[in-house]
Amino acid sequence: MADTTRITVTLPAEQVAELKKLTDNVSGYVAEAVGRQIRHQLLGADLLRHQEEHGAFTEEELSQARSRLFGTAADADGPASAA
């Protein structure tokens, strides 16, 4: 089990009510959400750094990335669809 630290977080009452409908493990749910947000921000920073070093992504590169991420028909035989 990973090291944990207890903290106090203040959330709007409506969010807490909805959260309790979704899970009995509020701490686990919040930890997963925080982890996703951290990965999202780190990925954004990596993409920005890549563009600073190599120039802006082309429309073709962006289209290919969308196909891989969202499994569009254009990438039906690619790795994203091999599950």
N, CA, C and O of each residue as an XYZ file, in Angstrom:
332
protein
N       0.841     -1.178      0.000
C       0.000      0.000      0.000
C       0.885      1.240      0.000
O       1.906      1.275      0.687
N       0.505      2.246     -0.757
C       1.273      3.478     -0.855
C       1.177      4.268      0.439
O       0.186      4.186      1.165
N       2.234      5.039      0.716
C       2.195      5.943      1.861
C       1.060      6.934      1.689
O       0.830      7.427      0.585
N       0.359      7.227      2.749
C      -0.736      8.187      2.680
C      -0.568      9.245      3.756
O       0.080      9.018      4.777
N      -1.160     10.397      3.511
C      -1.203     11.492      4.476
C      -2.642     11.957      4.578
O      -3.303     12.174      3.562
N      -3.119     12.109      5.776
C      -4.495     12.579      5.985
C      -4.505     14.099      5.848
O      -3.682     14.795      6.443
N      -5.458     14.605      5.046
C      -5.649     16.042      4.893
C      -7.138     16.350      5.005
O      -7.973     15.447      4.962
N      -7.456     17.614      5.146
C      -8.843     18.050      5.154
C      -9.106     18.822      3.874
O      -8.334     19.706      3.501
N     -10.199     18.484      3.203
C     -10.575     19.149      1.960
C     -11.988     19.681      2.131
O     -12.863     18.986      2.647
N     -12.207     20.915      1.695
C     -13.535     21.510      1.751
C     -14.137     21.491      0.355
O     -13.535     21.992     -0.595
N     -15.329     20.909      0.233
C     -16.035     20.809     -1.043
C     -17.438     21.375     -0.893
O     -17.989     21.382      0.208
N     -18.020     21.850     -1.990
C     -19.420     22.270     -1.939
C     -20.314     21.095     -1.529
O     -20.067     19.952     -1.912
N     -21.344     21.388     -0.753
C     -22.247     20.351     -0.239
C     -22.840     19.506     -1.356
O     -22.997     18.295     -1.205
N     -23.176     20.146     -2.490
C     -23.765     19.404     -3.615
C     -22.795     18.357     -4.155
O     -23.199     17.248     -4.503
N     -21.515     18.717     -4.223
C     -20.516     17.762     -4.711
C     -20.362     16.594     -3.749
O     -20.230     15.447     -4.176
N     -20.379     16.880     -2.462
C     -20.264     15.812     -1.466
C     -21.455     14.865     -1.561
O     -21.290     13.649     -1.474
N     -22.636     15.409     -1.736
C     -23.831     14.569     -1.845
C     -23.731     13.656     -3.069
O     -24.014     12.461     -2.979
N     -23.330     14.217     -4.204
C     -23.190     13.404     -5.416
C     -22.069     12.377     -5.260
O     -22.199     11.235     -5.702
N     -20.982     12.785     -4.634
C     -19.846     11.882     -4.418
C     -20.262     10.674     -3.589
O     -19.879      9.545     -3.892
N     -21.043     10.913     -2.548
C     -21.487      9.815     -1.686
C     -22.457      8.881     -2.404
O     -22.581      7.714     -2.031
N     -23.146      9.383     -3.430
C     -24.006      8.519     -4.243
C     -23.162      7.602     -5.128
O     -23.583      6.495     -5.465
N     -21.978      8.066     -5.499
C     -21.127      7.332     -6.423
C     -20.242      6.291     -5.758
O     -19.914      5.272     -6.365
N     -19.852      6.543     -4.505
C     -18.880      5.646     -3.884
C     -18.993      5.645     -2.370
O     -19.431      6.622     -1.763
N     -18.595      4.542     -1.776
C     -18.448      4.467     -0.322
C     -17.024      4.826      0.084
O     -16.755      5.084      1.257
N     -16.111      4.845     -0.886
C     -14.702      5.123     -0.630
C     -14.354      6.517     -1.165
O     -13.749      6.654     -2.229
N     -14.741      7.529     -0.420
C     -14.525      8.912     -0.854
C     -13.038      9.194     -1.012
O     -12.632      9.819     -1.991
N     -12.227      8.749     -0.076
C     -10.782      8.997     -0.162
C     -10.187      8.392     -1.426
O      -9.394      9.039     -2.109
N     -10.562      7.166     -1.738
C     -10.054      6.512     -2.942
C     -10.504      7.224     -4.200
O      -9.730      7.390     -5.142
N     -11.758      7.642     -4.214
C     -12.306      8.346     -5.370
C     -11.570      9.662     -5.594
O     -11.176      9.982     -6.715
N     -11.390     10.421     -4.512
C     -10.690     11.705     -4.615
C      -9.234     11.486     -5.010
O      -8.698     12.247     -5.816
N      -8.583     10.464     -4.463
C      -7.187     10.177     -4.816
C      -7.062      9.871     -6.307
O      -6.118     10.328     -6.952
N      -8.007      9.099     -6.867
C      -7.980      8.803     -8.302
C      -8.188     10.070     -9.125
O      -7.517     10.270    -10.137
N      -9.108     10.920     -8.698
C      -9.376     12.165     -9.425
C      -8.146     13.082     -9.400
O      -7.797     13.685    -10.415
N      -7.503     13.181     -8.253
C      -6.300     14.006     -8.137
C      -5.190     13.421     -9.017
O      -4.479     14.167     -9.690
N      -5.039     12.116     -9.015
C      -4.034     11.473     -9.859
C      -4.257     11.760    -11.334
O      -3.309     12.043    -12.065
N      -5.524     11.688    -11.777
C      -5.857     12.001    -13.172
C      -5.500     13.443    -13.510
O      -4.934     13.716    -14.569
N      -5.827     14.358    -12.614
C      -5.548     15.773    -12.864
C      -4.046     16.036    -12.920
O      -3.583     16.813    -13.756
N      -3.290     15.399    -12.043
C      -1.830     15.548    -12.074
C      -1.274     15.030    -13.389
O      -0.447     15.693    -14.015
N      -1.719     13.845    -13.819
C      -1.243     13.295    -15.103
C      -1.618     14.210    -16.258
O      -0.822     14.411    -17.175
N      -2.823     14.767    -16.219
C      -3.293     15.687    -17.259
C      -2.374     16.908    -17.337
O      -1.965     17.312    -18.425
N      -2.054     17.488    -16.190
C      -1.196     18.671    -16.186
C       0.226     18.338    -16.623
O       0.845     19.121    -17.343
N       0.747     17.202    -16.206
C       2.094     16.803    -16.622
C       2.150     16.543    -18.120
O       3.114     16.927    -18.782
N       1.122     15.893    -18.659
C       1.060     15.651    -20.098
C       1.005     16.969    -20.855
O       1.694     17.136    -21.861
N       0.190     17.905    -20.379
C       0.107     19.213    -21.013
C       1.457     19.907    -21.043
O       1.834     20.502    -22.053
N       2.182     19.833    -19.942
C       3.509     20.448    -19.876
C       4.465     19.759    -20.846
O       5.260     20.426    -21.508
N       4.394     18.430    -20.936
C       5.246     17.684    -21.877
C       4.934     18.063    -23.319
O       5.849     18.245    -24.123
N       3.654     18.183    -23.655
C       3.270     18.544    -25.018
C       3.729     19.956    -25.363
O       4.193     20.210    -26.475
N       3.601     20.865    -24.412
C       4.066     22.232    -24.628
C       5.577     22.273    -24.837
O       6.066     22.963    -25.731
N       6.305     21.539    -24.019
C       7.768     21.466    -24.143
C       8.161     20.876    -25.502
O       9.099     21.355    -26.140
N       7.450     19.846    -25.940
C       7.733     19.235    -27.240
C       7.551     20.263    -28.361
O       8.381     20.361    -29.265
N       6.461     21.024    -28.291
C       6.209     22.025    -29.330
C       7.238     23.144    -29.293
O       7.599     23.681    -30.340
N       7.710     23.502    -28.125
C       8.744     24.525    -28.029
C      10.042     24.049    -28.681
O      10.772     24.842    -29.276
N      10.324     22.758    -28.567
C      11.554     22.198    -29.140
C      11.420     21.857    -30.613
O      12.387     21.987    -31.363
N      10.223     21.417    -31.052
C      10.062     20.875    -32.408
C       9.061     21.631    -33.267
O       8.838     21.260    -34.420
N       8.460     22.673    -32.736
C       7.447     23.414    -33.486
C       6.052     22.877    -33.203
O       5.871     21.808    -32.621
N       5.084     23.655    -33.636
C       3.683     23.304    -33.398
C       3.315     22.008    -34.103
O       3.872     21.674    -35.149
N       2.369     21.282    -33.515
C       1.874     20.059    -34.135
C       1.139     20.415    -35.422
O       0.435     21.423    -35.486
N       1.305     19.588    -36.436
C       0.590     19.801    -37.692
C      -0.831     19.274    -37.549
O      -1.131     18.522    -36.621
N      -1.703     19.670    -38.470
C      -3.074     19.154    -38.451
C      -3.082     17.635    -38.617
O      -3.905     16.948    -38.011
N      -2.182     17.116    -39.426
C      -2.093     15.664    -39.614
C      -1.714     14.969    -38.309
O      -2.304     13.947    -37.958
N      -0.730     15.517    -37.587
C      -0.331     14.932    -36.306
C      -1.485     14.980    -35.301
O      -1.726     14.015    -34.576
N      -2.189     16.104    -35.267
C      -3.321     16.230    -34.359
C      -4.436     15.258    -34.720
O      -5.060     14.670    -33.836
N      -4.685     15.089    -35.999
C      -5.706     14.158    -36.465
C      -5.343     12.727    -36.072
O      -6.194     11.970    -35.606
N      -4.083     12.363    -36.262
C      -3.627     11.015    -35.883
C      -3.764     10.801    -34.376
O      -4.180      9.733    -33.926
N      -3.411     11.827    -33.605
C      -3.519     11.717    -32.147
C      -4.976     11.531    -31.735
O      -5.277     10.690    -30.889
N      -5.879     12.309    -32.326
C      -7.308     12.167    -32.008
C      -7.812     10.765    -32.350
O      -8.579     10.167    -31.595
N      -7.367     10.252    -33.502
C      -7.775      8.906    -33.909
C      -7.332      7.866    -32.898
O      -8.083      6.947    -32.572
N      -6.111      8.011    -32.404
C      -5.601      7.034    -31.439
C      -6.283      7.171    -30.081
O      -6.557      6.177    -29.410
N      -6.550      8.402    -29.689
C      -7.172      8.631    -28.389
C      -8.640      8.250    -28.360
O      -9.122      7.668    -27.389
N      -9.351      8.584    -29.437
C     -10.800      8.422    -29.440
C     -11.275      7.297    -30.339
O     -12.480      7.079    -30.464
N     -10.345      6.569    -30.975
C     -10.700      5.394    -31.748
C     -11.569      5.655    -32.949
O     -12.495      4.890    -33.220
N     -11.295      6.714    -33.674
C     -12.084      7.002    -34.858
C     -11.856      5.957    -35.931
O     -10.897      5.188    -35.862
N     -12.726      5.926    -36.916
C     -12.656      4.943    -37.998
C     -11.340      5.018    -38.746
O     -10.872      4.008    -39.271
N     -10.731      6.199    -38.805
C      -9.472      6.361    -39.525
C      -8.372      5.511    -38.917
O      -7.381      5.216    -39.585
N      -8.529      5.111    -37.661
C      -7.487      4.347    -36.988
C      -7.997      2.972    -36.546
O      -7.516      2.420    -35.557
N      -8.945      2.437    -37.258
C      -9.586      1.182    -36.850
C      -8.601      0.024    -36.724
O      -8.846     -0.898    -35.945
N      -7.503      0.043    -37.461
C      -6.542     -1.043    -37.381
C      -5.345     -0.708    -36.518
O      -4.405     -1.500    -36.448
N      -5.346      0.458    -35.850
C      -4.206      0.902    -35.058
C      -4.197      0.288    -33.680
O      -5.111     -0.457    -33.327
N      -3.160      0.593    -32.881
C      -2.997      0.016    -31.563
C      -4.108      0.368    -30.590
O      -4.400     -0.422    -29.691
N      -4.742      1.536    -30.739
C      -5.791      1.936    -29.796
C      -6.990      1.002    -29.878
O      -7.712      0.837    -28.894
N      -7.210      0.392    -31.031
C      -8.373     -0.487    -31.179
C      -8.059     -1.937    -30.821
O      -8.969     -2.761    -30.736
N      -6.804     -2.252    -30.613
C      -6.415     -3.626    -30.295
C      -6.563     -3.864    -28.797
O      -5.592     -3.754    -28.048
N      -7.772     -4.189    -28.364
C      -7.991     -4.412    -26.927
C      -8.513     -5.807    -26.699
O      -8.762     -6.194    -25.557
